[in-house]
Amino acid sequence: MDRIQITDYLVRKVFNGELKTGYYIMLKNKQIYPKDEYGRLVESNRMSLEDAFAYINFTVRVLGLYKDHIIMYLFPLMVFKGTFKITISYLSKLGFYNPAGIYPATGLKYYGVITIFSDRLVIEIVDIDTVATNTGLRKIVTDVLGKDILTQKEISDDQIFEIQSKLDNQVVFAGHDLYDALKIIKDYYTNHNTSLAKEVLAITNTYDQIFQPYRVVYDTKTRQQVLM
């Protein structure tokens, strides 16, 4: 199952009302479990950690046109603590556990984010390892955990916070960290600061280079795939 097949399957699930906003683990056999239900199955030894395949983040159902929420529409992997969920998915892939909601899922390959507006459904799917490398997350986790990365099974809140803080401060978006990049994007699209056009284009290009997302957009009325 590749990213095209995953998105096709998720689109049907969303339009059929089978998925609500929340976090899910999709297995290799296409079964989808809410994250906490998956965790309970793992803890009761009724689920193989290798069966996990994709971490799905159904971020939000927006009551409005996509043009009125253009940042969420164009950069879904950056908003709503998107990088935090990528961190969680990567730590799950490495086999870590945290009582607050990280469950080992060593078979994970993909991370997907779903955002639905009144007129558009947007899904972006990324390879977790690719993103971990390109954002610097892989190195950050190794640096924070040190030699314990090979033996430690439970990860503390403090360690998660340190990893996420270091990740968000990585200057990877055309010379900007996550927060500065989002401020520039917002100033350009919301305040119509056209002087930032070149910077926004550069940030957009690095967004594509870092995440390398497979992106699909659907019209929610016709339920047909459309272009950007």
Stockholm file with secondary structure:
# STOCKHOLM 1.0

chainA/1-228         MDRIQITDYLVRKVFNGELKTGYYIMLKNKQIYPKDEYGRLVESNRMSLEDAFAYINFTVRVLGLYKDHIIMYLFPLMVFKGTFKITISYLSKLGFYNPAGIYPATGLKYYGVITIFSDRLVIEIVDIDTVATNTGLRKIVTDVLGKDILTQKEISDDQIFEIQSKLDNQVVFAGHDLYDALKIIKDYYTNHNTSLAKEVLAITNTYDQIFQPYRVVYDTKTRQQVLM
#=GR chainA/1-228 SS CCHHHHHHHHHHHHHTTCCCSEEEEEETTSCEEEHHHHHHHHHTTCSCGGGEEEEEEEEEECSSCGGGGHHHHHCTTTSTTHHHHHHHHHHHHTTCBBTTTBCCCTTCCEEEEEEECSSEEEEEEEEHHHHHHHHSHHHHHHHHHGGGGGTCCBCCHHHHHHHHHHHHTCCCSSSCCHHHHHHHHHHHHTSCCGGGHHHHHHHHHHHHHHHCCEEEEEETTTCCEECC
#=GC SS_cons         CCHHHHHHHHHHHHHTTCCCSEEEEEETTSCEEEHHHHHHHHHTTCSCGGGEEEEEEEEEECSSCGGGGHHHHHCTTTSTTHHHHHHHHHHHHTTCBBTTTBCCCTTCCEEEEEEECSSEEEEEEEEHHHHHHHHSHHHHHHHHHGGGGGTCCBCCHHHHHHHHHHHHTCCCSSSCCHHHHHHHHHHHHTSCCGGGHHHHHHHHHHHHHHHCCEEEEEETTTCCEECC
//
